[in-house]
Amino acid sequence: MGTALFNTVATAATAATAAYPRDRGTDVTSATVHGCGVGLLVATGIMLLAALVATVLLRPRGTHGA
């Protein structure tokens, strides 16, 4: 599911950038690079959020015994 999500985000960003090449002065290659960059940023954000949740939920409890 993760790969499909990131592929969808990257494809949507690529399509949005490529849809207006005259307005933005971009070509297909630049749109593809932009889409992959957006996908990477989304993946990074999700991974940081997952690390934060894991850190909060998986705190070690107090030591038992001596």
PyMOL Python script that loads the backbone (N, CA, C, O; Angstrom):
from pymol import cmd

cmd.read_pdbstr("""\
ATOM      1  N   MET A   1       0.817  -1.180   0.000  1.00  0.00           N
ATOM      2  CA  MET A   1       0.000   0.000   0.000  1.00  0.00           C
ATOM      3  C   MET A   1       0.871   1.257   0.000  1.00  0.00           C
ATOM      4  O   MET A   1       0.499   2.256  -0.616  1.00  0.00           O
ATOM      5  N   GLY A   2       2.011   1.229   0.672  1.00  0.00           N
ATOM      6  CA  GLY A   2       2.873   2.397   0.730  1.00  0.00           C
ATOM      7  C   GLY A   2       3.384   2.823  -0.629  1.00  0.00           C
ATOM      8  O   GLY A   2       3.372   4.007  -0.964  1.00  0.00           O
ATOM      9  N   THR A   3       3.833   1.859  -1.408  1.00  0.00           N
ATOM     10  CA  THR A   3       4.347   2.172  -2.739  1.00  0.00           C
ATOM     11  C   THR A   3       3.253   2.742  -3.623  1.00  0.00           C
ATOM     12  O   THR A   3       3.491   3.681  -4.382  1.00  0.00           O
ATOM     13  N   ALA A   4       2.065   2.186  -3.529  1.00  0.00           N
ATOM     14  CA  ALA A   4       0.950   2.693  -4.332  1.00  0.00           C
ATOM     15  C   ALA A   4       0.593   4.120  -3.942  1.00  0.00           C
ATOM     16  O   ALA A   4       0.287   4.945  -4.803  1.00  0.00           O
ATOM     17  N   LEU A   5       0.630   4.412  -2.647  1.00  0.00           N
ATOM     18  CA  LEU A   5       0.327   5.765  -2.181  1.00  0.00           C
ATOM     19  C   LEU A   5       1.344   6.771  -2.698  1.00  0.00           C
ATOM     20  O   LEU A   5       0.969   7.830  -3.201  1.00  0.00           O
ATOM     21  N   PHE A   6       2.618   6.450  -2.580  1.00  0.00           N
ATOM     22  CA  PHE A   6       3.655   7.370  -3.022  1.00  0.00           C
ATOM     23  C   PHE A   6       3.659   7.525  -4.543  1.00  0.00           C
ATOM     24  O   PHE A   6       3.930   8.608  -5.061  1.00  0.00           O
ATOM     25  N   ASN A   7       3.360   6.445  -5.246  1.00  0.00           N
ATOM     26  CA  ASN A   7       3.273   6.522  -6.698  1.00  0.00           C
ATOM     27  C   ASN A   7       2.109   7.421  -7.108  1.00  0.00           C
ATOM     28  O   ASN A   7       2.229   8.201  -8.053  1.00  0.00           O
ATOM     29  N   THR A   8       0.996   7.316  -6.407  1.00  0.00           N
ATOM     30  CA  THR A   8      -0.159   8.161  -6.709  1.00  0.00           C
ATOM     31  C   THR A   8       0.152   9.631  -6.459  1.00  0.00           C
ATOM     32  O   THR A   8      -0.213  10.489  -7.262  1.00  0.00           O
ATOM     33  N   VAL A   9       0.821   9.923  -5.357  1.00  0.00           N
ATOM     34  CA  VAL A   9       1.191  11.311  -5.041  1.00  0.00           C
ATOM     35  C   VAL A   9       2.152  11.849  -6.102  1.00  0.00           C
ATOM     36  O   VAL A   9       1.975  12.963  -6.595  1.00  0.00           O
ATOM     37  N   ALA A  10       3.167  11.059  -6.451  1.00  0.00           N
ATOM     38  CA  ALA A  10       4.145  11.506  -7.447  1.00  0.00           C
ATOM     39  C   ALA A  10       3.489  11.700  -8.814  1.00  0.00           C
ATOM     40  O   ALA A  10       3.792  12.662  -9.519  1.00  0.00           O
ATOM     41  N   THR A  11       2.602  10.798  -9.182  1.00  0.00           N
ATOM     42  CA  THR A  11       1.920  10.913 -10.473  1.00  0.00           C
ATOM     43  C   THR A  11       1.015  12.138 -10.503  1.00  0.00           C
ATOM     44  O   THR A  11       0.964  12.849 -11.507  1.00  0.00           O
ATOM     45  N   ALA A  12       0.307  12.386  -9.419  1.00  0.00           N
ATOM     46  CA  ALA A  12      -0.574  13.555  -9.361  1.00  0.00           C
ATOM     47  C   ALA A  12       0.232  14.852  -9.450  1.00  0.00           C
ATOM     48  O   ALA A  12      -0.162  15.785 -10.150  1.00  0.00           O
ATOM     49  N   ALA A  13       1.356  14.907  -8.743  1.00  0.00           N
ATOM     50  CA  ALA A  13       2.194  16.111  -8.796  1.00  0.00           C
ATOM     51  C   ALA A  13       2.802  16.295 -10.181  1.00  0.00           C
ATOM     52  O   ALA A  13       2.923  17.419 -10.668  1.00  0.00           O
ATOM     53  N   THR A  14       3.182  15.195 -10.809  1.00  0.00           N
ATOM     54  CA  THR A  14       3.738  15.269 -12.165  1.00  0.00           C
ATOM     55  C   THR A  14       2.686  15.755 -13.148  1.00  0.00           C
ATOM     56  O   THR A  14       2.959  16.615 -13.986  1.00  0.00           O
ATOM     57  N   ALA A  15       1.480  15.202 -13.045  1.00  0.00           N
ATOM     58  CA  ALA A  15       0.403  15.606 -13.954  1.00  0.00           C
ATOM     59  C   ALA A  15       0.024  17.067 -13.751  1.00  0.00           C
ATOM     60  O   ALA A  15      -0.238  17.785 -14.716  1.00  0.00           O
ATOM     61  N   ALA A  16      -0.003  17.505 -12.501  1.00  0.00           N
ATOM     62  CA  ALA A  16      -0.353  18.901 -12.221  1.00  0.00           C
ATOM     63  C   ALA A  16       0.698  19.851 -12.785  1.00  0.00           C
ATOM     64  O   ALA A  16       0.361  20.919 -13.297  1.00  0.00           O
ATOM     65  N   THR A  17       1.969  19.467 -12.693  1.00  0.00           N
ATOM     66  CA  THR A  17       3.035  20.322 -13.211  1.00  0.00           C
ATOM     67  C   THR A  17       3.071  20.293 -14.732  1.00  0.00           C
ATOM     68  O   THR A  17       3.311  21.322 -15.364  1.00  0.00           O
ATOM     69  N   ALA A  18       2.834  19.128 -15.324  1.00  0.00           N
ATOM     70  CA  ALA A  18       2.897  19.002 -16.783  1.00  0.00           C
ATOM     71  C   ALA A  18       1.665  19.584 -17.461  1.00  0.00           C
ATOM     72  O   ALA A  18       1.692  19.858 -18.661  1.00  0.00           O
ATOM     73  N   ALA A  19       0.594  19.776 -16.714  1.00  0.00           N
ATOM     74  CA  ALA A  19      -0.651  20.262 -17.309  1.00  0.00           C
ATOM     75  C   ALA A  19      -0.549  21.711 -17.772  1.00  0.00           C
ATOM     76  O   ALA A  19      -1.276  22.119 -18.678  1.00  0.00           O
ATOM     77  N   TYR A  20       0.324  22.479 -17.176  1.00  0.00           N
ATOM     78  CA  TYR A  20       0.439  23.895 -17.524  1.00  0.00           C
ATOM     79  C   TYR A  20       1.873  24.258 -17.894  1.00  0.00           C
ATOM     80  O   TYR A  20       2.477  25.109 -17.241  1.00  0.00           O
ATOM     81  N   PRO A  21       2.431  23.630 -18.928  1.00  0.00           N
ATOM     82  CA  PRO A  21       3.835  23.910 -19.257  1.00  0.00           C
ATOM     83  C   PRO A  21       4.073  25.332 -19.750  1.00  0.00           C
ATOM     84  O   PRO A  21       5.145  25.892 -19.522  1.00  0.00           O
ATOM     85  N   ARG A  22       3.094  25.920 -20.417  1.00  0.00           N
ATOM     86  CA  ARG A  22       3.290  27.285 -20.913  1.00  0.00           C
ATOM     87  C   ARG A  22       3.300  28.292 -19.764  1.00  0.00           C
ATOM     88  O   ARG A  22       4.079  29.245 -19.775  1.00  0.00           O
ATOM     89  N   ASP A  23       2.443  28.079 -18.783  1.00  0.00           N
ATOM     90  CA  ASP A  23       2.359  29.013 -17.667  1.00  0.00           C
ATOM     91  C   ASP A  23       3.587  28.929 -16.767  1.00  0.00           C
ATOM     92  O   ASP A  23       4.059  29.942 -16.251  1.00  0.00           O
ATOM     93  N   ARG A  24       4.098  27.720 -16.583  1.00  0.00           N
ATOM     94  CA  ARG A  24       5.202  27.521 -15.654  1.00  0.00           C
ATOM     95  C   ARG A  24       6.549  27.405 -16.350  1.00  0.00           C
ATOM     96  O   ARG A  24       7.590  27.413 -15.693  1.00  0.00           O
ATOM     97  N   GLY A  25       6.538  27.299 -17.647  1.00  0.00           N
ATOM     98  CA  GLY A  25       7.796  27.197 -18.374  1.00  0.00           C
ATOM     99  C   GLY A  25       8.535  25.892 -18.100  1.00  0.00           C
ATOM    100  O   GLY A  25       9.765  25.879 -18.048  1.00  0.00           O
ATOM    101  N   THR A  26       7.802  24.799 -17.926  1.00  0.00           N
ATOM    102  CA  THR A  26       8.430  23.522 -17.633  1.00  0.00           C
ATOM    103  C   THR A  26       8.202  22.544 -18.779  1.00  0.00           C
ATOM    104  O   THR A  26       7.315  22.735 -19.610  1.00  0.00           O
ATOM    105  N   ASP A  27       9.006  21.509 -18.807  1.00  0.00           N
ATOM    106  CA  ASP A  27       8.808  20.443 -19.774  1.00  0.00           C
ATOM    107  C   ASP A  27       8.480  19.158 -19.017  1.00  0.00           C
ATOM    108  O   ASP A  27       8.353  19.172 -17.793  1.00  0.00           O
ATOM    109  N   VAL A  28       8.345  18.068 -19.728  1.00  0.00           N
ATOM    110  CA  VAL A  28       7.949  16.804 -19.113  1.00  0.00           C
ATOM    111  C   VAL A  28       9.011  16.312 -18.138  1.00  0.00           C
ATOM    112  O   VAL A  28       8.671  15.766 -17.088  1.00  0.00           O
ATOM    113  N   THR A  29      10.270  16.491 -18.456  1.00  0.00           N
ATOM    114  CA  THR A  29      11.340  16.035 -17.568  1.00  0.00           C
ATOM    115  C   THR A  29      11.294  16.789 -16.245  1.00  0.00           C
ATOM    116  O   THR A  29      11.403  16.181 -15.180  1.00  0.00           O
ATOM    117  N   SER A  30      11.138  18.078 -16.303  1.00  0.00           N
ATOM    118  CA  SER A  30      11.051  18.877 -15.071  1.00  0.00           C
ATOM    119  C   SER A  30       9.819  18.500 -14.261  1.00  0.00           C
ATOM    120  O   SER A  30       9.866  18.473 -13.031  1.00  0.00           O
ATOM    121  N   ALA A  31       8.725  18.211 -14.942  1.00  0.00           N
ATOM    122  CA  ALA A  31       7.509  17.806 -14.247  1.00  0.00           C
ATOM    123  C   ALA A  31       7.706  16.470 -13.538  1.00  0.00           C
ATOM    124  O   ALA A  31       7.225  16.284 -12.420  1.00  0.00           O
ATOM    125  N   THR A  32       8.409  15.542 -14.180  1.00  0.00           N
ATOM    126  CA  THR A  32       8.669  14.241 -13.573  1.00  0.00           C
ATOM    127  C   THR A  32       9.557  14.377 -12.348  1.00  0.00           C
ATOM    128  O   THR A  32       9.302  13.748 -11.321  1.00  0.00           O
ATOM    129  N   VAL A  33      10.583  15.183 -12.447  1.00  0.00           N
ATOM    130  CA  VAL A  33      11.475  15.410 -11.306  1.00  0.00           C
ATOM    131  C   VAL A  33      10.704  16.065 -10.163  1.00  0.00           C
ATOM    132  O   VAL A  33      10.883  15.696  -9.002  1.00  0.00           O
ATOM    133  N   HIS A  34       9.864  17.016 -10.481  1.00  0.00           N
ATOM    134  CA  HIS A  34       9.049  17.668  -9.456  1.00  0.00           C
ATOM    135  C   HIS A  34       8.119  16.662  -8.776  1.00  0.00           C
ATOM    136  O   HIS A  34       7.982  16.667  -7.553  1.00  0.00           O
ATOM    137  N   GLY A  35       7.485  15.805  -9.566  1.00  0.00           N
ATOM    138  CA  GLY A  35       6.582  14.803  -9.007  1.00  0.00           C
ATOM    139  C   GLY A  35       7.293  13.838  -8.081  1.00  0.00           C
ATOM    140  O   GLY A  35       6.771  13.493  -7.021  1.00  0.00           O
ATOM    141  N   CYS A  36       8.479  13.402  -8.472  1.00  0.00           N
ATOM    142  CA  CYS A  36       9.254  12.500  -7.614  1.00  0.00           C
ATOM    143  C   CYS A  36       9.693  13.209  -6.339  1.00  0.00           C
ATOM    144  O   CYS A  36       9.722  12.602  -5.268  1.00  0.00           O
ATOM    145  N   GLY A  37      10.028  14.470  -6.445  1.00  0.00           N
ATOM    146  CA  GLY A  37      10.415  15.245  -5.265  1.00  0.00           C
ATOM    147  C   GLY A  37       9.261  15.396  -4.282  1.00  0.00           C
ATOM    148  O   GLY A  37       9.448  15.274  -3.071  1.00  0.00           O
ATOM    149  N   VAL A  38       8.080  15.658  -4.801  1.00  0.00           N
ATOM    150  CA  VAL A  38       6.904  15.770  -3.940  1.00  0.00           C
ATOM    151  C   VAL A  38       6.605  14.427  -3.284  1.00  0.00           C
ATOM    152  O   VAL A  38       6.284  14.375  -2.096  1.00  0.00           O
ATOM    153  N   GLY A  39       6.707  13.350  -4.042  1.00  0.00           N
ATOM    154  CA  GLY A  39       6.506  12.018  -3.475  1.00  0.00           C
ATOM    155  C   GLY A  39       7.497  11.722  -2.364  1.00  0.00           C
ATOM    156  O   GLY A  39       7.133  11.141  -1.341  1.00  0.00           O
ATOM    157  N   LEU A  40       8.739  12.117  -2.557  1.00  0.00           N
ATOM    158  CA  LEU A  40       9.771  11.912  -1.536  1.00  0.00           C
ATOM    159  C   LEU A  40       9.479  12.735  -0.283  1.00  0.00           C
ATOM    160  O   LEU A  40       9.669  12.248   0.832  1.00  0.00           O
ATOM    161  N   LEU A  41       9.027  13.959  -0.450  1.00  0.00           N
ATOM    162  CA  LEU A  41       8.679  14.790   0.703  1.00  0.00           C
ATOM    163  C   LEU A  41       7.500  14.202   1.489  1.00  0.00           C
ATOM    164  O   LEU A  41       7.500  14.219   2.719  1.00  0.00           O
ATOM    165  N   VAL A  42       6.514  13.691   0.779  1.00  0.00           N
ATOM    166  CA  VAL A  42       5.381  13.070   1.458  1.00  0.00           C
ATOM    167  C   VAL A  42       5.837  11.823   2.208  1.00  0.00           C
ATOM    168  O   VAL A  42       5.435  11.599   3.349  1.00  0.00           O
ATOM    169  N   ALA A  43       6.678  11.012   1.567  1.00  0.00           N
ATOM    170  CA  ALA A  43       7.193   9.805   2.225  1.00  0.00           C
ATOM    171  C   ALA A  43       8.007  10.165   3.466  1.00  0.00           C
ATOM    172  O   ALA A  43       7.892   9.499   4.495  1.00  0.00           O
ATOM    173  N   THR A  44       8.815  11.197   3.377  1.00  0.00           N
ATOM    174  CA  THR A  44       9.617  11.632   4.515  1.00  0.00           C
ATOM    175  C   THR A  44       8.726  12.099   5.661  1.00  0.00           C
ATOM    176  O   THR A  44       8.977  11.774   6.821  1.00  0.00           O
ATOM    177  N   GLY A  45       7.700  12.851   5.337  1.00  0.00           N
ATOM    178  CA  GLY A  45       6.774  13.314   6.364  1.00  0.00           C
ATOM    179  C   GLY A  45       6.064  12.166   7.061  1.00  0.00           C
ATOM    180  O   GLY A  45       5.907  12.180   8.282  1.00  0.00           O
ATOM    181  N   ILE A  46       5.636  11.181   6.301  1.00  0.00           N
ATOM    182  CA  ILE A  46       4.959  10.028   6.894  1.00  0.00           C
ATOM    183  C   ILE A  46       5.917   9.239   7.765  1.00  0.00           C
ATOM    184  O   ILE A  46       5.532   8.785   8.843  1.00  0.00           O
ATOM    185  N   MET A  47       7.143   9.065   7.331  1.00  0.00           N
ATOM    186  CA  MET A  47       8.122   8.324   8.128  1.00  0.00           C
ATOM    187  C   MET A  47       8.457   9.066   9.422  1.00  0.00           C
ATOM    188  O   MET A  47       8.597   8.435  10.470  1.00  0.00           O
ATOM    189  N   LEU A  48       8.589  10.391   9.371  1.00  0.00           N
ATOM    190  CA  LEU A  48       8.847  11.160  10.581  1.00  0.00           C
ATOM    191  C   LEU A  48       7.671  11.082  11.550  1.00  0.00           C
ATOM    192  O   LEU A  48       7.867  10.976  12.761  1.00  0.00           O
ATOM    193  N   LEU A  49       6.461  11.132  11.023  1.00  0.00           N
ATOM    194  CA  LEU A  49       5.283  10.995  11.867  1.00  0.00           C
ATOM    195  C   LEU A  49       5.236   9.608  12.506  1.00  0.00           C
ATOM    196  O   LEU A  49       4.913   9.479  13.687  1.00  0.00           O
ATOM    197  N   ALA A  50       5.555   8.575  11.734  1.00  0.00           N
ATOM    198  CA  ALA A  50       5.568   7.214  12.275  1.00  0.00           C
ATOM    199  C   ALA A  50       6.634   7.071  13.360  1.00  0.00           C
ATOM    200  O   ALA A  50       6.399   6.407  14.369  1.00  0.00           O
ATOM    201  N   ALA A  51       7.799   7.683  13.165  1.00  0.00           N
ATOM    202  CA  ALA A  51       8.853   7.622  14.174  1.00  0.00           C
ATOM    203  C   ALA A  51       8.426   8.340  15.452  1.00  0.00           C
ATOM    204  O   ALA A  51       8.721   7.874  16.553  1.00  0.00           O
ATOM    205  N   LEU A  52       7.747   9.450  15.316  1.00  0.00           N
ATOM    206  CA  LEU A  52       7.254  10.181  16.484  1.00  0.00           C
ATOM    207  C   LEU A  52       6.217   9.360  17.253  1.00  0.00           C
ATOM    208  O   LEU A  52       6.266   9.276  18.480  1.00  0.00           O
ATOM    209  N   VAL A  53       5.297   8.768  16.532  1.00  0.00           N
ATOM    210  CA  VAL A  53       4.275   7.934  17.175  1.00  0.00           C
ATOM    211  C   VAL A  53       4.923   6.746  17.874  1.00  0.00           C
ATOM    212  O   VAL A  53       4.554   6.418  19.002  1.00  0.00           O
ATOM    213  N   ALA A  54       5.880   6.099  17.220  1.00  0.00           N
ATOM    214  CA  ALA A  54       6.566   4.958  17.827  1.00  0.00           C
ATOM    215  C   ALA A  54       7.341   5.381  19.073  1.00  0.00           C
ATOM    216  O   ALA A  54       7.361   4.650  20.063  1.00  0.00           O
ATOM    217  N   THR A  55       7.968   6.533  19.035  1.00  0.00           N
ATOM    218  CA  THR A  55       8.724   7.018  20.187  1.00  0.00           C
ATOM    219  C   THR A  55       7.802   7.280  21.377  1.00  0.00           C
ATOM    220  O   THR A  55       8.134   6.946  22.515  1.00  0.00           O
ATOM    221  N   VAL A  56       6.663   7.868  21.110  1.00  0.00           N
ATOM    222  CA  VAL A  56       5.725   8.180  22.186  1.00  0.00           C
ATOM    223  C   VAL A  56       5.081   6.909  22.742  1.00  0.00           C
ATOM    224  O   VAL A  56       4.940   6.765  23.956  1.00  0.00           O
ATOM    225  N   LEU A  57       4.695   5.999  21.868  1.00  0.00           N
ATOM    226  CA  LEU A  57       3.966   4.817  22.316  1.00  0.00           C
ATOM    227  C   LEU A  57       4.862   3.711  22.860  1.00  0.00           C
ATOM    228  O   LEU A  57       4.398   2.886  23.647  1.00  0.00           O
ATOM    229  N   LEU A  58       6.113   3.671  22.471  1.00  0.00           N
ATOM    230  CA  LEU A  58       6.981   2.575  22.869  1.00  0.00           C
ATOM    231  C   LEU A  58       8.031   2.995  23.893  1.00  0.00           C
ATOM    232  O   LEU A  58       9.159   2.503  23.858  1.00  0.00           O
ATOM    233  N   ARG A  59       7.679   3.887  24.792  1.00  0.00           N
ATOM    234  CA  ARG A  59       8.614   4.286  25.837  1.00  0.00           C
ATOM    235  C   ARG A  59       8.849   3.118  26.783  1.00  0.00           C
ATOM    236  O   ARG A  59       7.918   2.380  27.104  1.00  0.00           O
ATOM    237  N   PRO A  60      10.069   2.952  27.224  1.00  0.00           N
ATOM    238  CA  PRO A  60      10.310   1.890  28.199  1.00  0.00           C
ATOM    239  C   PRO A  60       9.679   2.252  29.544  1.00  0.00           C
ATOM    240  O   PRO A  60       9.675   3.410  29.961  1.00  0.00           O
ATOM    241  N   ARG A  61       9.163   1.256  30.187  1.00  0.00           N
ATOM    242  CA  ARG A  61       8.548   1.480  31.505  1.00  0.00           C
ATOM    243  C   ARG A  61       9.627   1.454  32.561  1.00  0.00           C
ATOM    244  O   ARG A  61      10.777   1.114  32.280  1.00  0.00           O
ATOM    245  N   GLY A  62       9.269   1.803  33.742  1.00  0.00           N
ATOM    246  CA  GLY A  62      10.229   1.800  34.857  1.00  0.00           C
ATOM    247  C   GLY A  62      10.852   0.415  35.054  1.00  0.00           C
ATOM    248  O   GLY A  62      10.247  -0.607  34.734  1.00  0.00           O
ATOM    249  N   THR A  63      12.066   0.410  35.583  1.00  0.00           N
ATOM    250  CA  THR A  63      12.758  -0.868  35.786  1.00  0.00           C
ATOM    251  C   THR A  63      12.138  -1.618  36.954  1.00  0.00           C
ATOM    252  O   THR A  63      11.706  -1.010  37.933  1.00  0.00           O
ATOM    253  N   HIS A  64      12.095  -2.911  36.851  1.00  0.00           N
ATOM    254  CA  HIS A  64      11.563  -3.765  37.894  1.00  0.00           C
ATOM    255  C   HIS A  64      12.718  -4.398  38.656  1.00  0.00           C
ATOM    256  O   HIS A  64      13.711  -4.790  38.043  1.00  0.00           O
ATOM    257  N   GLY A  65      12.620  -4.502  39.915  1.00  0.00           N
ATOM    258  CA  GLY A  65      13.658  -5.144  40.698  1.00  0.00           C
ATOM    259  C   GLY A  65      14.693  -4.146  41.191  1.00  0.00           C
ATOM    260  O   GLY A  65      14.442  -2.943  41.262  1.00  0.00           O
ATOM    261  N   ALA A  66      15.840  -4.667  41.523  1.00  0.00           N
ATOM    262  CA  ALA A  66      16.907  -3.872  42.120  1.00  0.00           C
ATOM    263  C   ALA A  66      17.442  -2.940  41.095  1.00  0.00           C
ATOM    264  O   ALA A  66      18.357  -2.168  41.381  1.00  0.00           O
TER     265      ALA A  66
END
""", "prot")
cmd.dss("prot")
cmd.show_as("cartoon", "prot")
cmd.util.cbc("prot")
cmd.orient("prot")
